[in-house]
Amino acid sequence: TCDQFGNVRFWRTGRNFNPVMATAAKTTIVETDALVANGAIDPDDVHLPGIYVHRIVEVREHENAFEYRTVRKRS
């Protein structure tokens, strides 16, 4: 989730590496599922402040290939 200022709240394991990488990058582009109004994200829930975000891309419906459980097929 991202607001129009660029403040981002990550989901689950996205909080582990994404904020660190975004603060170290020269340009940060955020792909968000939901672009919300300013002030909709509680300040305590902001994982990445908007000062580190340069571009925001809202993609409401997409397929996340790594969010599916993969098991071995039986022979």
SVG drawing of the C-alpha trace seen along z (x, -y; Angstrom):
<svg xmlns="http://www.w3.org/2000/svg" viewBox="-8 -14 31 56">
<polyline fill="none" stroke="black" stroke-width="0.4" points="0.0,0.0 1.3,-3.4 -0.1,-6.9 0.3,-9.8 3.3,-11.2 5.1,-7.9 4.9,-6.6 4.8,-2.8 3.5,0.0 4.9,3.4 3.2,6.7 4.7,9.7 8.3,10.5 8.6,7.4 9.5,5.5 12.8,7.4 14.8,6.2 12.7,3.6 13.2,0.6 16.9,1.1 17.3,1.4 15.1,-1.6 17.1,-3.8 20.3,-2.8 19.1,-3.2 19.6,-6.3 16.1,-5.9 13.2,-4.1 10.1,-3.0 7.3,-1.6 4.8,0.8 1.7,0.8 -1.5,2.8 -3.4,-0.1 -2.7,-3.8 -4.6,-5.4 -5.2,-9.0 -2.7,-11.0 -3.0,-10.3 -4.7,-6.9 -1.6,-5.0 -1.0,-5.4 2.4,-7.0 3.4,-4.0 2.7,-1.7 5.0,-3.4 7.9,-1.1 9.4,-3.4 9.0,-7.2 8.1,-9.0 11.4,-10.9 13.0,-7.8 10.4,-7.2 10.9,-8.9 8.1,-7.2 4.8,-5.4 3.2,-2.8 -0.2,-1.5 -1.0,2.0 -4.3,3.2 -4.5,6.6 -1.5,8.7 -0.2,12.2 2.5,12.7 4.4,15.7 6.2,16.3 3.1,16.2 2.0,19.6 3.1,22.8 5.0,25.1 5.1,28.8 6.8,31.6 4.6,33.5 4.2,37.3 5.6,39.5"/>
</svg>
